[in-house]
Amino acid sequence: MAKRRHTPLRTSGEDIDASKRAPQTPQTRSPAYRLAFSDEEFMTSEDTRGIRFQLEYLKPEFRLREMGINSTVVLFGGARIPEPGKAAWAARNATQKTNLEAASRYYTEARRFAQYVSLTSKALDHRDFVVTTGGGPGVMEAGNRGAADVGAMSIGLNIVLPHEQAPNLFVTPELAFNFHYFATRKIHFLLRARAVAIFPGGFGTLDEFFETLTLIQTGRMERIPLLLFGYEFWTKVIDFEALADAGTISPDDIKLFTVVDSAEEGWDCIRRHYNLPEITLDPGIEG
């Protein structure tokens, strides 16, 4: 966080330390005596939920402002998609193993896409088009890894889950955030987004895609490049034409996103939308 400015008044940190040194009496051991902001039982109570929402919004917001980050490019996608050549750790049967290993090509495309984006971000002093992911494994790791490949910063918005989601090792440590609430995490995904890239994934990826699409469809969010990576996957998983034929969406709603198959196609959509210079990847870059 930003360096605290001088104040002649005692700070909250000093008073927390002083309270810990107070003589141990029935009064000082009582929960009532604890400073409100250092009382874990109080701060995690049902009545202070609104405060926790606010804190989860403010902590990343302050850090991103401090780092001068104005805009991002968000990568969503499956945590279970392995790096090429690595075991499909999430497979539960032979069919899943085969399919996940085949889907590893999306790890490569996500990594290369992040390289394109991050070279532009690096040229803009890491202030714009900063790669942002959910911070976990799979496609998320590939996105942060692509940024690291070219020496650029990237953001990871992790969330506490029972069985997965430790930060991958390619997230910039100063930009590795952790959330309790999905709602505040989603705000930070889209608050600065200049483009959103959706790679194959499961329920979480579908949720993130449809929320973004709904915000754009309803005019709650300006139209930005919304990219679906993987024509074969998405046309098999979701029948968008059937929705239009049923009349539950407008035929023009299908034009709110673009289906692409490669990092180059995806980057070209963003480049043309924002009139950015062309980029050629160094052949020595992995991915």
Buried (B, 14 or more C-beta within 10 A) or exposed (E): EEEEEEEEEEEEEEEEEEEEEEEEEEEEEEEEEBEEEBBEEBBEEEEBEEBBBEBBBEBBBEBBEEBEBBBBBBBBBBBBBBBBEEEBEBBEEEEEBEBBBEBBBBBBBBBBBBBBBBBBBBBBEBEBBBBBBBBBBBBBBBBBBBBBBBEBBBBBBBBEEEEEBEBBEBBBEEBBBBBBBEEBBBBBBBEBBBBBBBBBBEEBBBBBBEBBBEBBBEEEBEEBBBBBBBEEBBEEEBEBEEBBEEEEBEEEBEEBBBBBBBBBBBBBBBBEBBEBEEBEBEEEEEB
